[in-house]
Amino acid sequence: MAFWELPLEMLSRQQWEALCDGCGRCCHQKYEDEDSGELFLTNVACALFDDQHCRCRDYAHRQQRVPECMDIRQMPAEAFAWLPESCAYRLRAQGMPLPTWHPLRTGRPESVHEAGVSMKGLSVYENKV
């Protein structure tokens, strides 16, 4: 069994980090319709988001530099609803498999971008808006 098929609570820190597909959607502003609860993703990115690599520019210190940045590893799985439907953390919390394009399944980090799932090259930075 591959580690990404294990329950989230059984993953080591390194395995947890490897589960991220690198889409960058969690680093973008979202709005919730207060009537329906539906979430809407915007192209407005955190100032620390690297638009070309779809990663945080200062991941180790992100929560000190951006206090509203959430550490999803510390959140209960029920709170994952704000994550994209394709997010590996959300999928695994629901007992679902990773998508076929996920880098862990393809062995290629660029597969998330090729699948059109990432925010690569699509961002406007919140400090520029």
C-alpha positions as CSV (number, residue, x, y, z in Angstrom):
1,M,0.0,0.0,0.0
2,A,1.3,3.4,-0.9
3,F,1.6,5.9,1.9
4,W,-0.9,8.2,0.3
5,E,-3.6,5.5,0.7
6,L,-3.1,5.6,4.5
7,P,-5.4,7.6,6.7
8,L,-4.1,11.1,7.2
9,E,-3.4,10.6,10.9
10,M,-1.0,7.8,10.1
11,L,1.2,10.0,7.9
12,S,4.6,11.2,9.0
13,R,5.3,14.9,8.6
14,Q,7.3,14.2,5.4
15,Q,4.5,12.1,3.9
16,W,2.0,14.8,4.8
17,E,4.0,17.4,3.0
18,A,4.4,15.1,0.0
19,L,0.7,14.8,-0.3
20,C,0.3,18.4,-1.4
21,D,-0.2,18.4,-5.2
22,G,1.1,21.9,-5.6
23,C,-2.0,23.4,-7.1
24,G,-1.7,26.6,-5.1
25,R,-5.5,27.0,-4.7
26,C,-5.3,27.1,-0.9
27,C,-3.1,30.2,-1.2
28,H,-5.8,32.2,-2.9
29,Q,-8.7,34.2,-1.5
30,K,-12.0,32.5,-1.4
31,Y,-15.5,33.9,-0.8
32,E,-18.4,32.0,0.6
33,D,-22.0,32.7,-0.4
34,E,-23.6,33.2,3.0
35,D,-27.0,31.8,1.8
36,S,-25.8,28.7,0.0
37,G,-22.4,28.1,1.6
38,E,-20.9,27.7,-1.8
39,L,-17.2,28.7,-2.0
40,F,-15.8,30.8,-4.9
41,L,-12.1,30.7,-5.7
42,T,-10.5,34.0,-6.9
43,N,-7.1,34.6,-8.6
44,V,-6.0,36.9,-5.7
45,A,-3.0,35.2,-4.1
46,C,-1.2,35.6,-0.8
47,A,1.8,37.9,-1.1
48,L,4.1,34.9,-0.3
49,F,2.7,32.7,-3.1
50,D,5.2,31.9,-5.9
51,D,3.0,32.1,-9.0
52,Q,5.5,30.2,-11.2
53,H,6.2,27.2,-8.8
54,C,2.8,27.2,-7.0
55,R,4.5,27.1,-3.7
56,C,5.0,29.4,-0.7
57,R,8.1,31.6,-0.9
58,D,8.6,31.3,2.9
59,Y,6.8,28.1,3.9
60,A,8.7,27.6,7.2
61,H,7.8,31.1,8.4
62,R,4.5,31.6,6.6
63,Q,2.3,31.8,9.8
64,Q,4.5,34.4,11.4
65,R,4.5,36.5,8.2
66,V,0.9,35.9,7.3
67,P,-1.1,35.4,10.5
68,E,-4.3,34.3,8.7
69,C,-2.4,31.4,7.0
70,M,-3.8,28.2,8.2
71,D,-1.9,25.1,9.2
72,I,-4.3,22.4,7.9
73,R,-2.4,19.7,9.7
74,Q,-3.6,21.2,12.9
75,M,-7.2,21.4,11.7
76,P,-9.9,18.7,12.1
77,A,-10.7,16.9,8.9
78,E,-14.3,18.3,9.1
79,A,-12.8,21.8,8.5
80,F,-11.4,20.8,5.1
81,A,-14.5,21.8,3.2
82,W,-12.8,25.1,2.3
83,L,-10.1,23.2,0.4
84,P,-10.6,22.5,-3.3
85,E,-12.6,19.4,-4.1
86,S,-9.4,18.0,-5.9
87,C,-7.2,18.6,-2.8
88,A,-5.4,15.4,-1.7
89,Y,-5.9,16.3,2.0
90,R,-9.7,16.7,1.5
91,L,-10.0,13.6,-0.7
92,R,-8.0,11.4,1.8
93,A,-10.0,12.8,4.7
94,Q,-13.1,11.6,2.9
95,G,-11.5,8.2,2.1
96,M,-11.3,8.9,-1.6
97,P,-8.3,8.1,-3.8
98,L,-5.9,10.7,-5.3
99,P,-6.8,11.9,-8.8
100,T,-4.9,10.2,-11.7
101,W,-3.1,13.5,-12.4
102,H,-1.7,13.8,-8.9
103,P,2.1,14.1,-8.9
104,L,2.4,11.1,-6.4
105,R,0.6,8.9,-8.9
106,T,2.3,10.2,-12.1
107,G,5.8,10.7,-10.6
108,R,5.9,14.1,-12.3
109,P,5.4,17.4,-10.4
110,E,4.2,19.2,-13.6
111,S,1.2,16.8,-14.0
112,V,-0.9,19.1,-11.8
113,H,-0.3,22.0,-14.1
114,E,-0.8,19.9,-17.3
115,A,-4.2,18.8,-15.9
116,G,-5.2,22.5,-15.6
117,V,-5.8,22.2,-11.9
118,S,-3.1,24.6,-10.7
119,M,-3.0,28.4,-10.3
120,K,0.3,28.6,-12.1
121,G,0.5,31.9,-14.0
122,L,-3.0,33.0,-13.0
123,S,-2.4,35.0,-9.8
124,V,-2.8,38.6,-8.9
125,Y,-1.2,39.4,-5.5
126,E,-3.3,40.7,-2.7
127,N,-0.7,43.5,-1.9
128,K,-1.1,44.7,-5.6
129,V,-4.9,44.8,-5.7
